[in-house]
Amino acid sequence: MITISEKAAAHVQHLRQKAGLDDAFGLRVSVNGGGCSGLTYHLDFDNENQPGDQVFEEKGVRLLVNLKSYLYLAGTELDFSDGLQGKGFHFANPNASRSCGCGESFAV
């Protein structure tokens, strides 16, 4: 399962509303190759489930994760910080053996 904090859920809903998207759009969470640690996180809005997607509904946000990405993300919590240092979405990923200083890439 992938979870989302209250703060991250509220920010996702704000961004969805700002983009003029309705509740049919969920947040697609995926992992791509790249970054200084080898794998990067990617977030985007999507309104279509793909074959093999893992779908989680929590705090009013539907999270869509393709099966390959889910292997890297199982147990992850998506959080959001609006502080002066580290503003943005953060992934608490128990599968990551290391991550880069900015938190945008990781390795397993």
Sequence and secondary structure as in RCSB ss.txt:
>XXXX:A:sequence
MITISEKAAAHVQHLRQKAGLDDAFGLRVSVNGGGCSGLTYHLDFDNENQPGDQVFEEKGVRLLVNLKSYLYLAG
TELDFSDGLQGKGFHFANPNASRSCGCGESFAV
>XXXX:A:secstr
  EE HHHHHHHHHHHHHTT  TT EEEEEEEE STTSEEEEEEEE    TT EEEEETTEEEEE HHHHHHHTT
 EEEEE SSSS EEEEE TT SEE TTSSEEE 
